[in-house]
Amino acid sequence: MNLSTNVFSLQRITAAALCSVAVVALASPASAKPRHHHGHRHHHYSRHYVQQQTGWDAFAEAASNPRVANARASMGSTAGGFGGSFGSSGVVAAARQYIGGNPTGRSRLWCARFMNMVLQQSGYRGTGSDMASSFAGYGQRISGPQVGAIAVMSRRGGGHVGIVSGIDASGNPIVISGNHGHRVAESVYSRGRIYAYVMPSS
């Protein structure tokens, strides 16, 4: 009788122990899952806040264009910052607010249209042309890249134009331009593609 009772007690203890292990195993993923979602919600909120406050998505830009992010990290605020000369820092700021969008409403050949729009918003006259090459004879020609200068370049299927927002460690211009991947974007361009740099004129 005592032997049977002991065996039965041992079976109950063993079953209880197995149940405890199963409960812990099932509870652990459940308790970890909310923490994961909390982190995801925090990241989403931070990204939304930055986009809402600045008008552009810094997280998306860094992820999609690491060359720009690396160039920014290496150059800091760029020699001379966005000051430049001829008061052109206002043009860079005006262009940057449209990153990720298309304020012209056009579906093709709108880089020059965007450049003219940004110049006019900044108090400068534009070329009045939708041709990127029209900027080669505009303003004051300078010999190399400078923050606030307009970069005119060659591109398959037509030219391209944008505003210089920085210079990377290799001397390549960082340019904000329209119709870059069908949106306004900031990207590093090879300096060999640029055939004219001009400063805006009033």
C-alpha positions in Angstrom: 0.0 0.0 0.0 2.8 2.4 0.9 4.7 1.4 -2.2 1.6 2.2 -4.4 1.1 5.5 -2.7 4.7 6.5 -3.2 4.6 5.6 -6.9 1.4 7.5 -7.4 2.9 10.6 -5.6 6.0 10.4 -7.8 3.9 10.3 -10.9 1.9 13.4 -9.8 5.2 15.3 -9.1 6.6 14.3 -12.5 3.4 15.4 -14.3 3.4 18.7 -12.4 7.0 19.4 -13.3 6.3 18.7 -17.0 3.3 21.0 -17.0 5.5 23.8 -15.4 8.1 23.4 -18.1 5.4 23.6 -20.8 3.9 26.7 -19.4 7.2 28.5 -19.2 8.0 27.5 -22.8 4.7 28.8 -24.1 4.8 32.0 -22.0 8.3 33.1 -23.1 7.6 33.9 -26.8 4.3 35.6 -25.8 6.1 37.8 -23.3 8.9 38.6 -25.8 6.5 39.5 -28.6 5.0 42.7 -27.1 8.6 44.1 -26.6 9.3 43.5 -30.3 6.2 45.3 -31.3 6.9 48.1 -28.9 10.3 48.7 -30.5 8.7 48.6 -33.9 6.1 51.1 -32.9 8.7 53.4 -31.4 10.8 53.3 -34.6 7.7 54.0 -36.8 6.8 56.9 -34.5 10.3 58.4 -34.7 10.4 58.1 -38.4 7.0 59.7 -38.8 8.0 62.5 -36.4 11.2 63.3 -38.4 9.3 63.3 -41.7 6.5 65.5 -40.3 8.9 68.0 -38.7 11.5 68.3 -41.6 9.4 67.6 -44.7 11.7 64.8 -45.8 12.3 61.2 -44.7 15.9 61.0 -43.5 15.6 57.3 -42.6 14.4 56.4 -46.1 17.1 58.5 -47.8 19.9 57.0 -45.7 18.7 53.5 -46.5 18.2 54.1 -50.2 21.2 56.2 -50.8 24.1 55.2 -48.5 26.6 57.3 -50.6 24.8 60.5 -49.5 24.8 59.3 -45.9 28.5 58.4 -46.0 29.4 61.7 -47.7 27.5 63.7 -45.1 29.3 61.8 -42.3 32.7 62.4 -43.8 32.2 66.1 -44.7 30.3 67.1 -41.5 28.5 70.3 -42.5 30.7 70.8 -45.6 33.3 73.4 -45.8 31.5 76.7 -45.6 28.3 74.9 -44.7 25.3 75.8 -46.8 26.3 79.4 -46.8 28.1 79.5 -50.1 28.0 82.8 -51.8 25.4 84.9 -53.6 22.9 84.0 -50.9 22.4 80.6 -52.5 21.9 78.7 -49.3 18.2 79.6 -49.6 18.0 77.7 -52.9 19.3 74.6 -51.3 16.8 74.9 -48.4 14.0 75.5 -50.8 14.9 72.4 -52.9 15.4 70.1 -49.9 11.8 70.6 -48.6 10.5 68.7 -51.7 12.7 65.6 -51.4 10.6 62.5 -52.0 7.9 64.3 -54.0 7.1 65.9 -57.3 5.8 69.5 -56.9 5.6 70.1 -60.6 2.8 67.6 -61.4 4.6 66.5 -64.6 5.5 62.9 -65.4 8.6 63.4 -67.5 11.3 65.9 -68.3 10.7 68.1 -65.3 14.1 68.6 -63.7 14.5 72.0 -65.3 10.9 72.9 -64.4 11.7 72.0 -60.8 14.9 74.1 -60.9 13.1 77.1 -62.2 10.4 76.7 -59.6 12.9 76.6 -56.7 14.8 79.6 -58.0 11.7 81.7 -58.3 10.7 80.7 -54.7 14.1 81.8 -53.5 13.9 85.2 -55.2 15.9 84.5 -58.3 14.9 84.5 -61.9 15.0 81.2 -63.8 15.7 80.4 -67.4 12.0 80.0 -68.3 12.9 76.9 -70.2 12.1 73.2 -69.6 15.5 72.3 -71.1 18.2 71.4 -68.6 20.9 72.7 -71.0 19.4 76.2 -70.7 21.1 76.5 -67.4 24.6 76.2 -69.0 24.3 79.8 -70.1 22.5 81.1 -67.0 23.9 83.1 -64.1 27.6 83.3 -63.4 29.8 80.4 -64.5 32.2 79.0 -61.9 35.0 76.5 -62.4 34.0 73.8 -59.9 31.3 72.5 -57.5 30.2 74.9 -54.7 27.3 74.6 -52.4 24.4 76.6 -53.8 25.7 76.3 -57.4 23.5 74.8 -60.2 25.0 71.7 -61.7 24.3 71.0 -65.4 25.1 67.5 -66.6 24.7 65.1 -69.5 22.3 62.2 -69.2 21.1 59.5 -71.6 18.0 60.7 -73.3 18.6 64.4 -72.4 20.4 66.6 -69.9 19.9 66.9 -66.2 20.1 69.8 -63.7 20.1 70.3 -60.0 21.4 72.3 -57.1 24.7 71.4 -55.3 24.0 70.7 -51.6 27.4 69.3 -50.8 30.7 67.8 -52.0 31.9 64.3 -51.0 35.4 63.3 -50.0 36.3 62.5 -53.6 35.2 65.9 -55.0 31.9 64.6 -56.4 29.0 66.9 -56.1 25.9 66.0 -54.0 23.0 67.3 -55.9 19.3 67.8 -55.2 17.4 67.5 -58.4 13.9 66.8 -59.8 13.0 63.8 -61.8 15.7 61.6 -60.2 13.8 58.3 -60.1 10.6 60.2 -60.8 10.9 62.3 -57.6 13.0 65.0 -56.1 16.1 63.3 -54.6 19.5 64.1 -53.2 22.3 62.0 -54.8 26.0 61.9 -55.4 26.9 62.4 -59.1 30.2 61.7 -60.7 32.1 65.0 -61.3 32.9 63.8 -64.8 29.3 64.1 -65.8 29.0 67.8 -64.9 29.9 70.1 -67.8 28.8 73.4 -66.2 28.4 75.0 -62.8 26.7 78.3 -62.5 25.6 80.5 -59.6 22.1 81.9 -59.6 21.5 85.5 -60.6 18.7 87.8 -59.6 
